[in-house]
Amino acid sequence: MGVAETWLAEERLALLEGWARDGLTKEQIAGRMGIAIRTFYKWQKKYPQIAQSLRRGKELVDYQVEAALLDKALGGDLKAQMYWLNNRRADKWQEHPRERGEEDVEPVQVIVDV
């Protein structure tokens, strides 16, 4: 069995899921696996079980954070409410960024003396 295949064992996939849930970056996970980041990306494409384990780990913690944010927003936390609305109801609540190229510069008035 090759090195990649050892990571397809159930206990190893659970380890990958746990690392993703803990918030480790892809580079950190690759390092813990003992492989280069390029190899990590190749394995994710070649072995869907690896990609699925990482996705499950990230999704779980994302749901937990989302639930905590919602609890704070519903509890009256103004920052949580603003964040939620800016992201979930952007069509109505998002602050509109400046147009590209606009800067905080006073307008220049040009007077042409003829």
C-alpha positions as CSV (number, residue, x, y, z in Angstrom):
1,M,0.0,0.0,0.0
2,G,1.4,3.4,-1.0
3,V,1.6,6.5,1.2
4,A,-1.5,8.1,-0.3
5,E,-3.6,4.9,0.3
6,T,-2.7,4.9,4.0
7,W,-4.6,8.2,4.3
8,L,-7.7,6.5,3.0
9,A,-8.1,4.4,6.1
10,E,-11.1,5.4,8.2
11,E,-9.0,6.5,11.2
12,R,-6.8,8.6,9.0
13,L,-9.7,10.3,7.2
14,A,-11.2,11.0,10.7
15,L,-7.9,12.7,11.6
16,L,-8.0,14.8,8.5
17,E,-11.6,15.8,9.3
18,G,-10.5,16.8,12.8
19,W,-7.6,18.9,11.6
20,A,-10.0,20.7,9.2
21,R,-12.5,21.2,12.1
22,D,-9.7,22.6,14.3
23,G,-9.1,25.3,11.6
24,L,-5.7,24.1,10.3
25,T,-4.8,25.6,6.9
26,K,-4.1,23.3,4.0
27,E,-0.4,24.0,4.3
28,Q,-0.5,22.9,8.0
29,I,-2.5,19.8,7.2
30,A,-0.1,18.8,4.4
31,G,2.8,19.4,6.9
32,R,1.2,17.1,9.5
33,M,0.6,14.5,6.7
34,G,4.3,14.7,5.8
35,I,3.7,15.8,2.2
36,A,4.3,18.8,0.1
37,I,1.3,21.2,-0.5
38,R,1.4,20.3,-4.3
39,T,1.0,16.6,-3.4
40,F,-1.8,17.5,-1.0
41,Y,-3.7,19.2,-3.8
42,K,-3.1,16.3,-6.2
43,W,-4.4,13.8,-3.5
44,Q,-7.5,15.9,-3.0
45,K,-8.3,15.6,-6.7
46,K,-7.3,11.9,-7.0
47,Y,-8.9,10.7,-3.8
48,P,-12.4,12.2,-3.2
49,Q,-12.5,10.6,0.3
50,I,-9.7,13.0,1.4
51,A,-11.5,16.0,0.0
52,Q,-14.8,14.9,1.6
53,S,-13.2,14.5,5.0
54,L,-11.7,18.0,4.8
55,R,-15.0,19.4,3.7
56,R,-17.0,17.7,6.5
57,G,-14.6,19.1,9.1
58,K,-14.8,22.6,7.8
59,E,-18.6,22.5,7.4
60,L,-19.2,21.3,10.9
61,V,-17.3,24.1,12.6
62,D,-18.8,26.6,10.1
63,Y,-22.3,25.5,11.2
64,Q,-21.3,25.9,14.8
65,V,-19.9,29.4,14.3
66,E,-22.9,30.4,12.3
67,A,-25.3,29.1,15.1
68,A,-23.3,31.1,17.7
69,L,-23.4,34.2,15.5
70,L,-27.1,33.8,15.1
71,D,-27.6,33.4,18.9
72,K,-25.7,36.6,19.5
73,A,-27.6,38.5,16.8
74,L,-31.0,37.3,18.2
75,G,-29.8,38.1,21.7
76,G,-29.4,41.8,20.7
77,D,-25.6,42.0,19.9
78,L,-25.6,44.9,17.5
79,K,-22.3,43.9,15.8
80,A,-23.5,40.4,15.2
81,Q,-26.8,41.8,13.8
82,M,-24.9,44.1,11.4
83,Y,-22.6,41.3,10.3
84,W,-25.4,38.9,9.7
85,L,-27.5,41.4,7.7
86,N,-24.5,42.7,5.7
87,N,-23.7,39.1,4.6
88,R,-27.0,37.3,4.5
89,R,-29.2,40.2,3.3
90,A,-26.6,42.1,1.3
91,D,-29.2,43.2,-1.2
92,K,-30.8,45.4,1.5
93,W,-28.1,45.9,4.1
94,Q,-24.6,45.8,2.7
95,E,-22.5,48.9,2.9
96,H,-21.7,50.0,-0.7
97,P,-18.0,50.2,-1.4
98,R,-16.7,53.1,-3.3
99,E,-16.3,52.9,-7.0
100,R,-12.9,51.7,-8.1
101,G,-10.5,54.6,-8.3
102,E,-12.4,56.9,-5.9
103,E,-10.2,58.1,-3.1
104,D,-10.5,60.5,-0.2
105,V,-9.2,63.5,-2.1
106,E,-10.6,67.0,-2.0
107,P,-11.9,68.1,-5.4
108,V,-9.6,70.4,-7.3
109,Q,-11.1,73.5,-8.7
110,V,-9.5,74.8,-11.9
111,I,-10.0,78.4,-12.7
112,V,-9.1,79.5,-16.2
113,D,-8.4,83.2,-16.5
114,V,-9.0,84.4,-20.0
